[in-house]
Amino acid sequence: MSKQKGRLTVPTDIDMIGETVRIIDYWGGDAIRDCDGTVMPDELKSLDVKKYATYYTTRKDNDWARKNPDEIQQVYIMSQFESASSDELRISIMKYIYKDLLQPNTNDDMSKWWEVIDRTTGEIVAFEDWSYDEATQEVVIRNAIPFHAYTVSFLAYIIWDPVHMYNAITNDWKDEEHQMTYDVRQPKTQAYVIDKFKRYLKENPEIDVIRFTTFFHQFTLIFDEQARESFVEWFGYNASVSPYILEKFEAWAGYPFRPEFIINKGTYNSQFVIPTKEFKDFMEFQQIEVSKLMKVFVDATHEAGKEAMMFLGDHWIGTEPYGKYFKEVGLDAVVGSVGNGSTLRIISDIPGVKYTEGRLLPYFFPDTFHEGGDPLHEAKVNWVTARRAILRKPVDRIGYGGYLKLALEFPEFIDYVKEVADEFRELYDKVNQVQPYCVPFKVYVLNSYGKLRSWGAHMVHHAIPYEDNYGYEGYLEALSGLPVDIEFISFDELLERQDVLDTPGVILNVGDAYTSFSGGEYWKNEAIVTKIRQYIYQGNGFIGIGDPSAYQKEGHYFQLYDVLGVDKEVGFTLSHDKYNWDEHEHFITKGLPETLNFGNKVQFAYADRDTTVIKTTGKSVNLAVHNYGKGRAVYMSGLPFNFENTRLLYRSLFYAAGKEDQIEEWYADNYNVEVNMYPSTSSYCVVNNTYEKQEATVFTTNGQTHKVELEPTEIKWFTV
């Protein structure tokens, strides 16, 4: 039996009655839940714990979907780029798309809702110059220009819910009926679903929490012809469309809709693409409409005496917890998958809800829980990384999901979850509602999305990094557990708000050139460049990672070249010799290993003569610092997450802020060890973030120090 109880949700299933009771007792659970593919047993509905019911507004009613095929959910998709070799070109629009996932929408006006584009010129091909062959699923272009490339943007019905497809493939479900999706935004389906939901509430009085999974629109998830994921965009709006919705958007926006607003040259407006005005308008429209309809379901839940919880995933598009309209919905709680510290902060920082819950990993699915699998290792890594963030801003609950029967085959994992649950409850009791110590300056993260994408930059989902991007996502993971007051700001805010940089601090700009995170074309705006230069010149800091301020203009690639003291060679200045390659010892690398991991992204960065170079790889700068007026800048070519780099970023923040003399306060000299201090309780903890024993000298305040020895992953608490 667990030494404590509460704040833990346990998954159950119809054949896991006795096992669920035992695990609740062993882990100290106080809630149970069903999952996709599982059923909550009637025998457990009288158990003295909270009962969560996973509720789907958009699927699990194929009869309705079949009877109303015009209100099946839709997605915008684009064909492959195809080049013409004559004046006629046939484009197979479903090429490389899983045939059981999508079905082209030929019911609505193709001249309005489909679009054929000459991708060599960017011009729209007139409707009279193309037609659709439904038998072969080909668009036939007449009067094509030979050796020009063309694409087709088209609406398609989602005839198999992508998450259900993923779960079916992952779990190898046999003879499982494909769950179809229906569009709750459309009046007929909306009335039916709301009535059905109200009946469900009356028929299930024993359910305490409705766990909406989620609301109305699935994030963009497309599978190829071999049932492999071919496009995944956790923030994608492609599947939030239909002629009904788009006509309402036109009335709201005051201008005609184009498929290209969603398709955007085949990028599908992924989070890495700078959002256009039209796409920002569409996102805002969807947030307004989705929030209004969410409130209908939430109000019905409250009228039935139950709590409304939203899962931050699956059909979450348009909910935008950091957007302007979410707080008006009245949700009681948000639960989301915790893959690491930054994903925990996505959940725990959400404003306007009564409590938050983190679903820890691994999920109890056979992709991890199989013979030869190592769920224990995944659980350990997951907990230690999430724990750093919990000590800064905790979720209120934790839980797990999936098939309990699979987890029970791994007794060491079961024992470890008990340890995690007990430690979480202990930490929560100490740090909940307690404001932790923060460094004496503000940290601003600057990109194209600002607050809307708080903590979510640079990742696929559930903390999975893109292979080509792991050198960037590390800075957010590091920040998630550091004692910093952080604000996510956008380039638009720099232009629109006078107060956006009204606090002394350090700006971070991180990402590949021309992406939404680095900023791309925003850096050609002299007002932005001038405002940031002035802020730094007056005594503040700037840290650029990767391609900060990158936009080729007026002889420079980094538009803050003068601030950074670093630029990137892109081939135009090869004839200019560059001599500043000598490495120097520096404050920001004190106590760190000689070799640091900067990832594999940026090459050919070079330093000006008055820049202090700290680390290089061949003839490319990895780490450098530079003075700018009273301010300072730090350049890094990349920052994958590890504890050495976390300490590097922490020291860089103090240096850039001009406060390096204040760093040895609530600080440990061992980069594997971190200190969190809580002024209101006059307490602090020293944390070993590794699975090895660690020793450290801890700096408290006023120059006082003491030695600490820590067992693997141990946390020791002290009174000030």
N, C-alpha and C positions, 0 to 999 in steps of 0.2 A: 504493500500500500504506500502511496506517496505520502511524504511528510507534510505536504500542503495540498490544498484543493482550490480549484478555480482558475479562471482566465484561460481555459484550454478547451478547444473543440475537437471532438473525436469523430472520424467517419465510421459509418456503420453500413450494414447490408442485411438483407432479409434472412440470410443463413448464418449470421454472425451475432446472434442474440446473447448467448452466454459469454462469448468472447468480448463483445462490446462492454458488457457489465464489468468483466474482469479488468479490461484496459482502462475504463473510466476510473475504477478504484485504484489501479496501479499508477496511472499517470496523474491522477487527481483532476480528472476532467469534470467540467460542469455544463457541457453542452454536447449534443450529438447532431450530425448532419448526414443527409444523403448526398450522393454525387451523381454525375452523368453515368448511367449504366448500373446504378445501385438503387435499392429501395429501402426506405426506413421501415423496419418491422413493426407491425401493430403492437406486438408484445412490449416494445420499448417506449411506446407513446405515453405510457403512464409513469415512466421513470422520473424520478425527482431531479431532472436536469432540464436545461433549456433545449428545446427542439428547433433546429433550423430546417426549413424546407427549401430545397433548391427549386426555384421557379423560373420557367422559361416563358417569356411572353411571345416569342417568335417561332417556336417549334414544338414538337411532340403532339401535333394534331394534323397528321397527314390527310385525314378525311377532309378537314376544312381546306387545306391547301389544294387538294385535287379538285374540290368543288369550285374553287375560286382561283383558277390558274392565272387570271389577270392581276391578282394581288399577291403573287409570290414575290419575294424580295428580288431586287435586281442589283447589278454591279456594272460599272463601266470598265471595259477591257479594251485593249488595243491588239491588233494583229501584229505579226512579225513585220519588220521592214522588208519589203520586196522590191527588187529593181526590175523595171520593164526592159525588154529587149526588142519590143516591137510596139505598135500603137494599141495593142490590146494586152491587158495584164489581168490574170486571174489570181486573186489572193484568198487562200484558205484561211478564214478568220479563226477557226478553232484549232489551227496547227499548234501542237505542243501543249494543248489544254486537255485536262482530264474530261473525258466525254460525259461521265456521270455527274459532274460538278455543275456545269453551266449549260444553258440552252439559249441560243440567240433569240432576242425579242423581235419578232417580225410582226407582232400585232399592232404596235404603235407606229406612228408616222416616221419612217426611216429618214425621210428628207429633213426632218427636224432634229431627231434624236441620235442619228448616226452621222458620222463625218469621215469623209475620205480626204486625205491631205497628201499633197506632193511634198515630201520631206526634203527634196532637193531645193525647192524654192520657198517652202512654207505656205504655199497657197492652197486654199480649199478647192477641191474638185467639185464642180457643179453637179447637182443631183442627176441632171439629164445625161451626164457623161458616165454614169455608172448604174449598175443594177445588182440585185442579189439573186443568186441561184440557190434556192432553199434545198434542193435535192443534194447538191454537192457542198453546201455551206461555203460558197465562194462569192466574193464580190468581184464582178467583172467590170473593169475600167476600160472604157472606149476613149479613143483620142489620147491615150497615154503618150508621154514624151519618152522615147527610147533612152534608157540608161538614167532615168530619174527614178528615185526610190519613192514608194508609196506605203501608206498605212491606212488601216480602217479602224476607227473608234466606234464601238457599238455597245448597246445595252444587251445584257444577258440575264435571264432568270437564274437564280441560285437554286438549283433543284436538289442539291444535297448540302445541308448545312456544313460549312467547312470545319467547324470545331467537332461536330459529330463525326465527320469523315476522318479527321485526325485521330480522334479517340478510337474509332473502329479499326483504323490501320494499326495504331500503336498497340491495341489490346487483341488484335487478330480476332475481332468479333466475326463469327460465321453466321450467315443467313440473317444478318441484322438488317431490318428495313431501313432504307436511307431516309433520314428525317429531312423533310422539306421545310423551307422557311417562308413565312408570310409577313407581309408588310403592315405592321400595326399602325403606321401613320395614315393609311388609307381608310376612309370613313367606314366602309362595310366591315372590314376586318377589325378595325378599332372598336366598333360597337360590340362585335362578337367577343373579342378578347377581353374587354373590360367586364362584360356580363359574365363570361366564363370565370374570370378571376374572382369576382364577387361571390359567385357560387362556391368556388374553391375555399374561400375564407370561411363561409358558413359551414361547409362540410368538414372542415378540419380544425375544430376548436382547440385541439391539443397542441397545435403548432404555435410556437412563441415568436419566431423570427422568420419572415419571408426573405430568403436570400435570392434576390433577383440576379439571374445569370444570363445576360445582364438586363438591358432594356430592349432597344429596337434595332440597332445597326451594328453588324459585325465588322471588326477591323479587317483590313484587306488581307486575305489569305487565299492564294491561288495555287493549285496543284497542276503539275505537268501530266503528260500522257502516261507516265509511269507511276503516277500517284506520289510523286515527290513534291515537296514544297518548292514552288518556282518563284513566288513573290510573297514576302511577308512584310507587312508594314503595320505595326501595332497602333500607330496613330493615323492609319489610312482611312480616308472618307469615301473611297470608291464604291463601297457597298451600301451607301446611304442615299441611293438615288432611285428615282422612278419618274415617269412623266408627271404624275400627280404632284410629287414633291418639287420638281423642277419648275413647274408652272407657278407654284406658290412662291418659289424663290424669285422668279422673274417679276412677279407683282411686288414683292418686298424690295428687291434691289433696284427696280426701275430700268433694267436693261435686259436684252435677250441672253439666254443661256447658250453656251457652246460646250460640246463635249470636251473640247480642249482645256476648259477650265479645270477639269478633273484629270484628264490624261496627261497634259503638260509634256508633250514630246516623248511619251512613254515612261517618264519618271514616276507617274502617278502621284506627283506631289509628295514624295517620300519626305520624311522629316529632314533630310539632308538638303532638300531643295528650298531655296528662298521662296517663301509663299508670295504669290502674286496678289494684287489687290482683289481680283475676282475670287481667288481661292480663300482669302481672308474673309471676304464678304460671305462666301458660302459656309465657311465654318461658323461664323457668327449666327447666320440664319438658322443653321442646324442646331446650334446650342440653344437658341431661343425656343424653337419648336420642340426639341427633345425635352427640355426642362419643363415646359408646360405640360406635356403628356406624362412625363415621369411623376409629376405632382399628383395627377389624377390617381395613379396607382398607389402612391405613397399615402395619400389621404384616405383611400379605401382601406389600406392596411391599418392605419391608425384608428379608423372608425370601427374596425373589427377587434380592436384591443391588442394588436400585434405590432412588433417592431419591423421597420423596413430597412433592409441591408442591401447594399449594392456590391456586386463583385466587380472589381476594377480589372476587367478583361472581357474577352468574348464580344458580346454585343454592347460595348461601352461607348462606341463612337457618338459624339455629340454631347455626352454627359460632361466632359471636361471639368473635373473637380477644381482646377485652379482658374477656371473661367469666371466670367462676370455673373452667370445666371445659376450656377450650381447651388448656391446657398439658399436660393428661393424655393428649392424642391422640398426641403424638410426631412431629408433622410435621417434615420437614426444612426446608421453606421456604414462604413465602407470596409470591405475585406479585399485583400489582394495578395498575389503571390510574391513571396519574399525570396529573391535570389541572392541578395547581398545587401550591403548597407544602403546604397543609393535607392534600390527598389523599396527597402523598408521606409526610407524617408519620403518617397513618393506617397506612401500611404499615411504615415504618422503625421506628416505636416499638413494634411488636408484640413482646411478650415470648414466650420459650419456643420459638423456632425458631432453626435454625443460620444461616440467611441469608434476606434479603428481596430482592425484585426489583421494580423499577418499570417497567411497560410505558408508555413515553412516547407522547404524542400528537403528530401525528394518527395514528389507525388507518388502515391502507392500504385504505380503502374508497372507492367512487366518490362518496360524498356530499362528500368533500373532494378526491379525486384525479380531477378531471374537467377538461375544457377550460374555461378561465376560472377554475378553482379556484386557491387560493393556500396550498398546504400548507406552503410555506416560512415564511410569516408565522405560521401557527398553531404551527409547530415552534419558532420563535424565542420567541414569547410563552410557550409551554409550558416551554421550557428555562430561561429567565431566572427565571420564578416558582418553578419546582421547585428551581433551584440555590440559592436563599436557604435552603430547608429542608435541602438536602443538606449545606450548610456547618454546620448545627446537629446533624443526625442523619441520616447518609446511609443510603440503601438500599445493598445490597451488589452489586447488579447492575442494569443497565438493559436494555431490549429494545424491540422493536416487534412489531406484529401486523398481519395482514391479507394483502393480495395484493401480493407483491413486484413483480409485473409492472406494477401501477399506479404504484408509487413510481418505478420506473425511467424512466417517461415524464417525470419532473421532475428533470433532472440537477443543478440548483442545490440542490434538496432533498437529493439523495443526497450532495452535497459537504458540506452543512451537518451532516448526521447524522454524518459522519466527524469534523467538528470537535467536535460534542457528545460523541461517544464518547471522543475523546482527552482532552477537558477533564474528563469524568467520571472517567476513570481517574486523571488527575493529582490531582484533588481527593480522590478516595477514598484514594489513597496518603498524603495529608497529614492527613486528618481522621478516618479510620476508627479506632475504638477510642480516640479521643482526646477527653477531656472538655473541651468548650469553656468559656470564661469565661461566668459567669452573673451577673446583677445581684444585689446583696446583699439580696434579699428574695424571698419566694415569691409566685407568681401562682396564684390559685385561680379556676377557671371553675365557676360554680355553676348547675346546672340540674336537671331532674327525672331525668336518666339518669346523670349523673356519668361515671365511668370507662368504662362500657359503650359510650358513644358518643364516646369520645375522638377529637377532631379531625373528627368527622363531622357536627356540628350545622349546620342551616340550608341543607343542599344537597340537590339531587335525586340526582345521582350523578356521578362523574367530574368533580367541581368545577363542575358546572353549577348556578348559583344560580337560585332561584325569582325571577321577575320582580318580585314584590312584596316580596322579601326581601333584595335585594342590599345594602341598607343595613345589614344585620346580619352577613352572612357575612364581611365584610371584617376583623373583629377577629381571627378565627381565622387567616385568611391572613396577616395582619400578624404575629401571634404565632409562626407556624410558622418564621419566619426571624429572630426576635429572641432576644437572649441572656437568656432567662428560664427559670427552673425552674418548670414548670407542672404543676398537679395538677387533674384534673377531679373535682369532688365533686357529690354529689346532696343534695337536701333531706332525703331519708331518712337519709343519713349524718349530717347535722347533728343529727338527733333521736336517732340510735342510737349514735354514736361520740363519746366524750369528747375524743379526741385529734385530731379532724378539723381544727381550726384552732389547732394547737399551735405554729405557726411564724409569726413576723412576716411580713406580706405585704399583698397587695391582692386583694380579691375582685372578680371581674367577673360581672355579671348582665346578660344581653343577650337581647332579643327582644320580640315583641309581647305585649300583655296577654293573660293567661289561657292562653298557650301553655305547653308543657312547658319551654321555655327560659327564659321569664320566671318562671314558677312558679305563676301563678294561685292556686288555693285554698290552696296551701302557705303563702301570706302571711297567711292568717287565723289561722295557728297562732302564738300569742304566744311559744312557746318558741323558734321560729326567729327571729322578729323580735328578741326580747330577746338571743339569743346573738350575732346579727350586730351589733346596736347596741353591745353590750359590747365586742366584738372591735375595732370601729372606734374607739370612745371611748378605749380604752386605748392608742391610738397607731398603729393600722393604717389601711388604706385601702379604699375602695370605688369602683368605676367602674361606673356604670349606663348602658346604651345602649338607647335605644328606650323601652320601658315597664318599667323595672326595678322589682321589688317591687309590680307593679300588681295591686290587688285592692280594689274599692270597699268601704270599711269605716270606720265611725266618723268620717265627714266627710272622708276622704282617699282618693285613688286610689292614689298611691304610698305604700305602707305604711312605707317608709323616707324619707318626706317630710322628717323632721327631720334625717336624715343627709345627704341630697342637697341640702337647701335648695331643692328644686324639686318641684312637683306638676303635675298635668295637669288642665286645665279640661275637664270632661265635661258641663258644662251646669248643674250643681247650684249653683255659686258665681258665676254670671255677675254677680250684683248686688254682689259684692265687687270694688271697684276694685283694680287692680294697677298698680304704678308702677315696678317695678324692671326697666327695659328698656335702660338705658344700657350700652354695651359698654365693656370695659376691656382694656387690654393686659395680658398675663400671661405668666408663665414657660412655660406649656405650649404657647403658640403662637409662641414666639420662633423666628425664622428661617423661618417658614412664610408662604405667600402670604396676602394679605389675604382672599381668597375661598376658602373650603374647601367640599368636597362632603360634606354630611351625609345624602344620600339624599332620599327623598321620603315617608318614613313618618309620623313623629310631628309633630303640630301641636298648638298651644294649650298647650304646656308653659310654666309661668310660675315666676318665682323669688321666694323670700322676701326680705324687706328686707335681711337680713344676708348674702345670697348674692352672690358676685362673678359678674356676667354677662359673658361674653367674646364670644359670637356669638349673633345673633338673626336670624330672618327675619320681618319684620313684628312682630306681637305674639306671637311664639313663640320660646322659648329653644332654641337649638341646642347651646350649650356654656356650662357654668357650673361653678364650684367652690365648695366650702363647707367650713368647719371644723366638726368635731364632737368635742368634748372634745379629746383629744390627737391625734385622727385627722383625716383629710380625705376628702372625696368629690369625684368628678368626674362630671358628667352630660353625656351626648352624645345628641342626638336620633337619630343614626345614624352609621355608619362604613363606607361602601363602601371596597373595597380600592383604594388607590393609594399611592404612596410618601410623599406629603404626610401622608396619614392614618396611615400606619405610624409616621411620626415623631411625629405628634400623640399617638398611643396610647403610644408609648415615653416621651415627656416626661410624659404624664399619669400613667403608672405610677410614675415617680420622684417626682412631686409628691404623689400620693396616699400613697405610702410615707413621705413626709417626708424624702426623701433627694435632693432636687434638687441639693444641693451636691456630689453624687457622680456626676452624670450625665456629666461630661466626662472619662470614662475609657474608652478603647477606643470612641471616638465620633468621628463626622465632622460638621462643621458644615453639610454639604450633604445634604439629606434624600434625594437620589438615590443617595447613597453610604453603605455600611454597613461596619462593622469587626467582624471575628470574631477573637478571640484564643484561643490554645490554650496554657495554662500549661505543660503537661508537655513540650511541644516547644519552648517559648520562641519561638513564632512567632505572627504574626498576618497577616491578609490584609485588603486594602482593596478593596471590590467596587463596581463601577459597575453598577447595576441597569437602566441604560437603553441605548438604541441611539444615544446622542449622547455626545460628549466631555464629561467632567465634571472640575471642579477642586474640591478640598476641603482644608480644614485638618483634619488628623487629630490627635486628642488621645489620647495613649497612657496614661502614668501619671505621677504626681507632677508634674502640670502641664506635662509635655513635649508639644510639638506639632511637626508638620512638614507641609509642603505636598505634595500629591500631584496629579498630572495623569493622567487615565485615558482611554484610548481607549474607544469604545463597547463595553459589556459586559466590559471588561477587569477582571481580578483581578491585583493586585500583592501579592506576599508579602514579608514583612520578618521579620528576626530581632530579638527583644527585646534 
